[in-house]
């Protein structure tokens, strides 16, 4: 089976991936899961090679077990090998490949929009949809929202669901909307940090908790940088690094 999720709303796309993965794990006790990140053409060949090894390898411990591959694509590779490989598993009953892309993939992947492939678009939400989204997510977190607060969040973040979710997390912990650390200024600086701006990182570290900066930054990364952030998180929690040092190393890697 092949599942195709695409669109700029990376938060809702990520939540869908988590939901599908959890469902498969619950259904199949012998499930083997592996992730693959195609961030640019230069690294595509290596990741496609890893994917081929994954789908063809025979497990010593679970012969005939189910496989679940998550393919995160930031830039669609020009090679014909990848769409060809995906086509081979459309009707597979033992291997599921989930393709997640920031935008609809080019013509070579048009077959992903046809049945039996399961596809779903994650476009930016309309104002009405965004209102419903905010209310639902606030309720899940037990965050009390007055009517004007919904409009404030929409005006402040627009379709940036990551920003909205971060603000709701602050509110659920007892913070106030006007005092939340995840303000437009905060996210503006965070975007500069993502581009490798050490001055912006220094400014943030002087005013905000390093752990909060790291966690929010890590949630917005993708591909190889997201993997590296996860490694740094393990290093911090094991006492090998502190958050400021991990942040500087991560920014220098961008």
Buried (B, 14 or more C-beta within 10 A) or exposed (E): BBBBBBBBBBBBBBBBBEEBBEEBEEEBEEBBBBBBBBBEEEBBBEBBEBBEEBBEEEEEEBEEBBBBBBBBBBBBBEBEBBBEBBBEBBEBEEBBBBBBBBBBBEEBBEBBEEEEBBBEBBBBBEEEEBBEBBEEBBEEBEBEBEEEBBEBBBEBBBBBBBBBBBBBBBBBEEBEBEEBBBBEEBBEBBEBBBEEBEEBBEBBBEEBEBBBBBBBBBBBBBBBBBEBBEEBBEBBEEEEBEBBBBBBEBBEEE
